């Protein structure tokens, strides 16, 4: 069988892939929701909390990704960290939940794109669904090619992301009408239940907007000099996007009064640009936001299509997913199935529910699981041969697990949904192990 270790993606391309995954439609559609959660105007702290969550978790991803640069990311981290029996179960659970939540991620980007398009063109619900479905099909066609071509496309898309947000930031800073509140005033305080409840509710959405900083780990087998380029691409993308997000919020909300923003104001950024420059600018920025949303969908599908491939190659998923294209050397069956399910989900679900479901499903098996996994690997192998060693270990792990548990509870009843999916995965694993093919031993 062919191996997916064609290392063609350099640091710039890897960082671009992360960044366009992070910035999709997310920050634009969740901004009004976040502002509306705070009756004190302290919404900026939900974005700061999201950045803190990403930086703490990035320590774990960087250490694991640099040491084990393999296609599939978390699948291989779990397989190696939890030992023979535990590794089989945890890696199976990751592929199990990925087979559901990855198409949901695809659907969220496609649905968000179609909704934002209604700023330009009035669309009925069924027409929005046709747009979201067609977008998934277009991404599939673009990704059906060699990886080095994809790397070049990603740099172009990443440039559009940075230039668009920079334009929004500069425009708002030059037209500021009032300051954005950063510190409590009067009887307000950071140490109140109301403040942290608002942070919890809003951060479910801001963390969603940051997710994707680790996408390069799913492409580990295709990254040049992975020991250094994987950690660098992760931290560069988080730092760059955090600065852009914070400045964009200060810029937009320094023009738009936060008291008037409602959860349903889905065109907030377009309205902001229209307020400053007029209707044509509102149209232009909307077109650019749609380009960003499309770019993010492109990066998401690229990364996640490697996960079922990695599991199938290891004998821990359906064999058909291990097939590579005979001439272009990419996992085309995995890509086809992921896009097919994403197409179906984009036609069935609503955006707000999809976002909460995505985060709830990832937290237990993927994020908290990796925190435990990196501790197990340190105990087993030490840290002498690690290409990247997280700073102040084990503090980042402890902080990361605590933050993920806080966010898990904050998703509300979606936390129950995530737990049910995990329990169903455990049941499926034991049924498969007992009544179907025997899982092969780890190498």
C-alpha positions as CSV (number, residue, x, y, z in Angstrom):
1,X,0.0,0.0,0.0
2,X,1.2,3.5,-0.8
3,X,2.1,5.7,2.1
4,X,1.0,9.4,2.5
5,X,4.5,10.8,3.4
6,X,4.9,13.2,0.5
7,X,6.4,16.2,2.4
8,X,5.7,19.2,0.1
9,X,4.1,21.8,2.5
10,X,6.4,24.4,3.8
11,X,6.1,26.7,6.9
12,X,4.3,29.5,5.0
13,X,1.8,27.1,3.4
14,X,1.2,25.2,6.7
15,X,0.5,28.5,8.5
16,X,-1.8,29.6,5.8
17,X,-3.7,26.3,6.0
18,X,-4.2,26.8,9.7
19,X,-5.2,30.5,9.4
20,X,-7.8,30.0,6.7
21,X,-9.3,27.1,8.7
22,X,-9.5,29.4,11.8
23,X,-11.0,32.5,10.1
24,X,-13.9,31.1,8.1
25,X,-17.3,32.5,8.5
26,X,-17.0,32.0,12.3
27,X,-15.8,35.4,13.6
28,X,-18.2,37.3,11.4
29,X,-21.4,35.4,12.3
30,X,-20.6,34.9,16.0
31,X,-19.6,38.5,16.8
32,X,-23.2,39.8,17.4
33,X,-24.0,36.7,19.5
34,X,-21.0,37.4,21.7
35,X,-21.7,41.1,22.1
36,X,-25.3,40.3,23.0
37,X,-24.4,38.0,25.9
38,X,-22.8,40.9,27.9
39,X,-25.1,43.5,29.4
40,X,-22.0,45.4,30.6
41,X,-20.1,45.8,27.3
42,X,-17.2,43.6,28.4
43,X,-17.6,41.2,25.4
44,X,-13.9,41.6,24.5
45,X,-13.1,39.1,27.3
46,X,-14.8,36.3,25.5
47,X,-12.3,36.7,22.7
48,X,-9.4,37.0,25.1
49,X,-10.6,33.8,26.8
50,X,-10.8,32.1,23.4
51,X,-7.2,33.1,22.6
52,X,-6.0,31.9,26.0
53,X,-7.8,28.5,25.4
54,X,-6.1,28.2,22.0
55,X,-2.6,29.1,23.3
56,X,-2.8,26.6,26.2
57,X,-4.1,23.8,24.0
58,X,-1.5,24.6,21.3
59,X,1.3,23.5,23.7
60,X,-0.2,20.0,23.7
61,X,-0.7,19.9,19.9
62,X,2.8,21.2,19.2
63,X,4.5,18.7,21.4
64,X,2.5,15.8,19.9
65,X,2.6,17.1,16.3
66,X,6.3,17.6,16.3
67,X,7.1,14.2,17.8
68,X,4.5,12.3,15.7
69,X,4.1,14.0,12.3
70,X,1.7,11.5,10.8
71,X,-1.4,11.8,8.7
72,X,-4.5,11.8,11.0
73,X,-3.2,13.9,13.9
74,X,-5.2,13.0,17.0
75,X,-5.8,9.5,15.7
76,X,-2.1,8.6,15.9
77,X,-1.6,10.6,19.1
78,X,-4.2,8.5,20.9
79,X,-3.0,5.3,19.3
80,X,0.5,5.8,20.6
81,X,-0.2,7.5,24.0
82,X,-2.8,5.2,25.5
83,X,-1.0,1.8,24.9
84,X,-2.2,-1.2,23.1
85,X,-5.7,-1.7,24.4
86,X,-6.4,1.9,25.5
87,X,-4.9,3.2,22.3
88,X,-7.1,1.1,20.1
89,X,-10.2,2.3,22.0
90,X,-9.3,6.0,22.1
91,X,-8.1,6.2,18.5
92,X,-11.3,4.4,17.4
93,X,-13.4,6.8,19.4
94,X,-11.7,9.8,17.7
95,X,-12.4,8.4,14.2
96,X,-15.9,7.6,15.3
97,X,-16.7,11.1,16.5
98,X,-14.7,12.6,13.6
99,X,-16.9,10.7,11.1
100,X,-19.8,12.7,12.6
101,X,-18.4,16.1,13.7
102,X,-16.0,16.7,10.7
103,X,-19.0,16.7,8.2
104,X,-20.7,19.0,10.7
105,X,-17.8,21.4,10.5
106,X,-18.0,21.3,6.7
107,X,-21.8,21.9,7.0
108,X,-21.3,24.9,9.4
109,X,-19.0,26.6,7.0
110,X,-21.3,26.0,4.1
111,X,-24.5,27.0,6.0
112,X,-22.8,30.2,7.2
113,X,-21.7,31.0,3.7
114,X,-25.2,30.6,2.3
115,X,-26.7,32.7,5.2
116,X,-24.3,35.6,4.7
117,X,-24.9,35.5,1.0
118,X,-28.4,36.7,1.7
119,X,-26.9,40.2,2.4
120,X,-26.3,40.4,-1.4
121,X,-29.1,38.2,-2.8
122,X,-32.5,37.5,-1.2
123,X,-32.7,33.7,-0.8
124,X,-35.5,31.5,0.5
125,X,-34.4,28.7,2.9
126,X,-34.4,26.1,0.2
127,X,-32.3,28.3,-2.0
128,X,-29.8,28.8,0.8
129,X,-29.6,25.0,1.1
130,X,-28.9,24.6,-2.6
131,X,-26.0,27.2,-2.2
132,X,-24.5,25.4,0.8
133,X,-24.7,22.0,-0.9
134,X,-23.2,23.3,-4.1
135,X,-20.3,24.9,-2.2
136,X,-19.4,21.5,-0.7
137,X,-19.3,20.0,-4.1
138,X,-17.1,22.8,-5.4
139,X,-14.6,22.3,-2.6
140,X,-14.5,18.6,-3.4
141,X,-13.6,19.3,-7.0
142,X,-10.8,21.8,-6.0
143,X,-9.3,19.3,-3.5
144,X,-9.3,16.4,-6.0
145,X,-5.6,17.1,-6.9
146,X,-2.0,16.9,-5.8
147,X,-1.0,18.3,-2.4
148,X,1.7,20.7,-3.7
149,X,-1.0,22.5,-5.8
150,X,-3.2,22.8,-2.7
151,X,-0.4,24.4,-0.8
152,X,-0.1,27.2,-3.3
153,X,-3.8,27.7,-3.3
154,X,-3.8,28.0,0.5
155,X,-1.3,30.8,0.4
156,X,-3.5,32.8,-1.9
157,X,-6.5,32.2,0.2
158,X,-4.6,33.1,3.4
159,X,-3.6,36.4,1.9
160,X,-7.2,37.2,1.2
161,X,-8.1,36.5,4.9
162,X,-5.4,38.8,6.3
163,X,-6.0,41.6,3.8
164,X,-9.8,41.6,4.4
165,X,-9.5,41.7,8.2
166,X,-6.8,44.4,8.0
167,X,-9.1,46.6,5.9
168,X,-11.9,46.2,8.4
169,X,-9.5,47.0,11.3
170,X,-8.0,50.1,9.7
171,X,-11.4,51.4,8.6
172,X,-12.9,51.1,12.1
173,X,-9.9,52.6,13.9
174,X,-10.0,55.6,11.6
175,X,-13.7,56.1,12.3
176,X,-13.9,55.4,16.1
177,X,-16.9,57.1,17.7
178,X,-16.5,55.6,21.3
179,X,-14.1,53.4,23.2
180,X,-14.6,49.7,23.6
181,X,-15.0,48.8,27.3
182,X,-12.1,46.6,28.6
183,X,-12.4,47.0,32.4
184,X,-15.4,46.9,34.7
185,X,-16.8,50.2,35.9
186,X,-18.9,51.2,39.0
187,X,-20.4,48.2,40.7
188,X,-19.3,45.8,37.9
189,X,-16.7,43.2,38.6
190,X,-14.9,40.3,37.0
191,X,-15.7,38.1,40.0
192,X,-19.4,37.7,39.5
193,X,-21.5,34.7,38.4
194,X,-23.2,36.8,35.7
195,X,-19.9,37.8,34.2
196,X,-18.5,34.2,34.0
197,X,-21.9,32.9,32.8
198,X,-21.7,35.4,29.9
199,X,-18.0,34.4,29.3
200,X,-19.0,30.7,29.2
201,X,-21.9,31.2,26.8
202,X,-20.0,33.6,24.5
203,X,-16.8,31.6,24.6
204,X,-18.5,28.5,23.1
205,X,-18.8,30.6,20.0
206,X,-15.4,32.5,20.2
207,X,-13.5,29.2,20.7
208,X,-15.3,27.9,17.6
209,X,-13.9,30.9,15.8
210,X,-10.3,30.0,16.9
211,X,-10.5,26.3,16.1
212,X,-8.3,25.2,13.3
213,X,-4.9,26.2,14.7
214,X,-4.0,22.5,14.8
215,X,-5.1,21.6,11.2
216,X,-1.5,21.2,10.2
217,X,-1.3,18.1,12.5
218,X,-3.8,16.2,10.4
219,X,-1.4,16.8,7.5
220,X,1.7,15.8,9.5
221,X,2.9,13.3,6.9
222,X,2.9,16.1,4.3
223,X,4.8,18.8,6.2
224,X,8.4,19.7,5.5
225,X,10.7,19.6,8.6
226,X,7.7,18.8,10.8
227,X,9.7,19.0,14.1
228,X,10.0,22.7,13.7
229,X,7.4,23.8,11.2
230,X,4.4,22.2,12.9
231,X,4.9,24.1,16.2
232,X,5.8,27.3,14.5
233,X,2.8,27.2,12.2
234,X,0.5,26.6,15.2
235,X,1.8,29.4,17.3
236,X,2.2,31.9,14.4
237,X,-1.4,31.3,13.3
238,X,-2.8,31.6,16.8
239,X,-0.9,34.8,17.6
240,X,-1.7,36.4,14.2
241,X,-5.4,35.5,14.3
242,X,-5.8,36.5,18.0
243,X,-4.4,40.0,17.2
244,X,-6.6,40.3,14.2
245,X,-9.8,39.2,16.1
246,X,-9.2,41.5,19.0
247,X,-8.4,44.5,16.8
248,X,-11.4,43.7,14.6
249,X,-13.8,43.7,17.6
250,X,-12.3,46.9,18.9
251,X,-12.6,48.4,15.4
252,X,-16.2,47.4,14.6
253,X,-17.6,48.0,18.1
254,X,-15.9,51.3,18.3
255,X,-18.2,52.4,15.6
256,X,-21.3,50.4,16.3
257,X,-22.9,50.9,19.7
258,X,-22.8,47.6,21.6
259,X,-26.2,48.3,23.3
260,X,-28.0,48.1,20.0
261,X,-26.5,44.8,18.9
262,X,-28.8,41.8,18.9
263,X,-28.0,38.1,18.5
264,X,-29.7,38.0,15.1
265,X,-27.7,40.8,13.6
266,X,-25.9,38.4,11.3
267,X,-24.6,41.2,8.9
268,X,-23.0,43.2,11.6
269,X,-19.6,43.6,9.8
270,X,-21.2,44.4,6.5
271,X,-23.5,47.0,8.2
272,X,-20.4,48.5,9.9
273,X,-18.6,49.0,6.6
274,X,-21.8,50.4,5.0
275,X,-22.0,52.9,7.9
276,X,-18.5,54.1,7.2
277,X,-18.2,54.0,3.4
278,X,-21.7,53.4,2.0
279,X,-23.6,50.6,0.4
280,X,-20.9,49.6,-2.1
281,X,-18.4,49.0,0.6
282,X,-20.9,46.8,2.4
283,X,-21.3,44.7,-0.7
284,X,-17.5,44.5,-1.2
285,X,-16.7,43.4,2.3
286,X,-19.5,40.8,2.1
287,X,-17.9,39.4,-1.0
288,X,-14.6,39.2,0.7
289,X,-16.1,37.5,3.8
290,X,-17.7,34.9,1.5
291,X,-14.2,34.3,0.0
292,X,-12.9,33.8,3.5
293,X,-15.7,31.4,4.4
294,X,-15.0,29.4,1.2
295,X,-11.2,29.3,2.0
296,X,-11.9,28.0,5.5
297,X,-14.2,25.2,4.1
298,X,-11.3,24.3,1.7
299,X,-8.8,23.9,4.6
300,X,-11.2,22.0,6.9
301,X,-12.0,19.4,4.3
302,X,-8.3,19.1,3.4
303,X,-7.3,18.3,7.0
304,X,-10.1,16.0,8.1
305,X,-10.0,13.9,4.9
306,X,-6.6,12.5,6.2
307,X,-8.1,11.2,9.5
308,X,-10.2,8.2,8.2
309,X,-7.3,7.4,5.8
310,X,-4.8,7.2,8.7
311,X,-7.1,5.0,10.7
312,X,-7.9,2.7,7.8
313,X,-4.2,2.4,7.0
314,X,-3.6,1.2,10.6
315,X,-6.4,-1.4,10.3
316,X,-8.7,0.5,12.7
317,X,-11.3,1.7,10.2
318,X,-12.9,0.5,7.1
319,X,-10.2,-0.7,4.6
320,X,-11.6,1.2,1.7
321,X,-10.6,4.5,3.3
322,X,-6.9,3.5,3.0
323,X,-7.0,3.9,-0.7
324,X,-4.8,6.6,-2.4
325,X,-5.5,8.0,-5.8
326,X,-3.4,6.0,-8.2
327,X,-1.7,9.0,-9.8
328,X,-2.3,12.0,-7.5
329,X,-1.4,10.3,-4.2
330,X,-4.2,11.6,-1.9
331,X,-6.9,9.7,0.0
332,X,-9.8,10.2,-2.5
333,X,-12.3,7.8,-0.9
334,X,-12.0,9.6,2.5
335,X,-12.4,12.9,0.7
336,X,-15.5,11.7,-1.1
337,X,-17.2,10.4,2.0
338,X,-16.5,13.5,4.1
339,X,-17.8,15.8,1.4
340,X,-20.8,13.5,0.8
341,X,-21.9,13.6,4.5
342,X,-21.1,17.3,4.7
343,X,-23.4,17.9,1.8
344,X,-26.2,16.0,3.6
345,X,-25.7,17.8,6.9
346,X,-25.7,21.2,5.2
347,X,-29.1,20.5,3.9
348,X,-30.6,19.3,7.2
349,X,-29.3,21.4,10.1
350,X,-29.2,25.0,11.5
351,X,-25.9,26.9,12.0
352,X,-26.2,27.7,15.8
353,X,-27.0,24.1,16.7
354,X,-24.2,22.8,14.5
355,X,-21.6,25.1,16.2
356,X,-22.5,24.0,19.7
357,X,-22.6,20.3,18.7
358,X,-19.1,20.6,17.1
359,X,-17.5,21.9,20.3
360,X,-19.3,19.5,22.6
361,X,-18.4,16.5,20.6
362,X,-14.7,17.4,20.3
363,X,-13.9,18.3,24.0
364,X,-14.0,14.9,25.7
365,X,-12.4,12.6,23.2
366,X,-10.1,15.0,21.3
367,X,-9.0,17.9,23.5
368,X,-9.1,16.5,27.0
369,X,-8.0,13.1,25.6
370,X,-4.9,14.7,24.2
371,X,-4.1,16.4,27.5
372,X,-4.1,13.1,29.2
373,X,-2.2,11.5,26.4
374,X,0.7,13.9,26.5
375,X,1.1,13.2,30.2
376,X,1.2,9.5,29.6
377,X,3.8,9.9,26.8
378,X,6.0,12.0,29.1
379,X,5.8,9.4,31.8
380,X,6.6,6.6,29.4
381,X,9.3,8.1,27.3
382,X,10.5,11.3,29.1
383,X,11.2,14.5,27.3
384,X,14.8,14.2,26.0
385,X,13.9,13.3,22.4
386,X,11.0,15.8,22.0
387,X,11.5,18.2,19.0
388,X,9.3,20.6,20.8
389,X,8.8,20.7,24.6
390,X,5.9,22.7,26.0
391,X,6.8,25.5,28.3
392,X,6.2,25.2,32.1
393,X,5.0,21.6,31.8
394,X,2.5,20.4,33.2
395,X,0.8,23.8,33.8
396,X,-0.5,24.2,30.2
397,X,-2.0,20.7,30.4
398,X,-3.8,21.5,33.7
399,X,-5.1,24.8,32.4
400,X,-6.2,23.3,29.1
401,X,-8.2,20.5,30.8
402,X,-9.8,22.9,33.2
403,X,-10.8,25.3,30.4
404,X,-12.2,22.5,28.2
405,X,-14.3,21.2,31.1
406,X,-15.7,24.8,31.7
407,X,-16.6,25.1,28.0
408,X,-18.1,21.6,28.0
409,X,-20.5,22.5,30.7
410,X,-21.2,25.8,29.0
411,X,-22.5,24.1,25.9
412,X,-25.6,23.2,27.9
413,X,-27.6,20.2,26.7
414,X,-25.2,19.8,23.8
415,X,-22.8,18.4,26.5
416,X,-25.2,15.5,26.8
417,X,-25.2,15.1,23.1
418,X,-21.4,14.9,23.1
419,X,-21.4,12.3,25.9
420,X,-24.0,10.2,24.2
421,X,-21.9,10.1,21.0
422,X,-18.8,9.1,23.0
423,X,-20.7,6.3,24.8
424,X,-22.2,5.1,21.5
425,X,-18.6,5.0,20.1
426,X,-17.5,2.8,23.1
427,X,-20.4,0.4,22.4
428,X,-19.6,0.3,18.7
429,X,-15.9,-0.4,19.5
430,X,-16.7,-3.5,21.7
431,X,-19.3,-4.8,19.2
432,X,-16.8,-4.5,16.4
433,X,-14.0,-6.1,18.5
434,X,-16.2,-9.0,19.6
435,X,-18.4,-9.8,16.7
436,X,-16.6,-8.5,13.7
437,X,-13.0,-8.4,12.6
438,X,-10.3,-8.6,15.3
439,X,-8.4,-5.3,15.5
440,X,-4.7,-5.8,14.6
441,X,-2.0,-5.4,17.2
442,X,-0.1,-2.1,17.3
443,X,3.2,-1.9,15.6
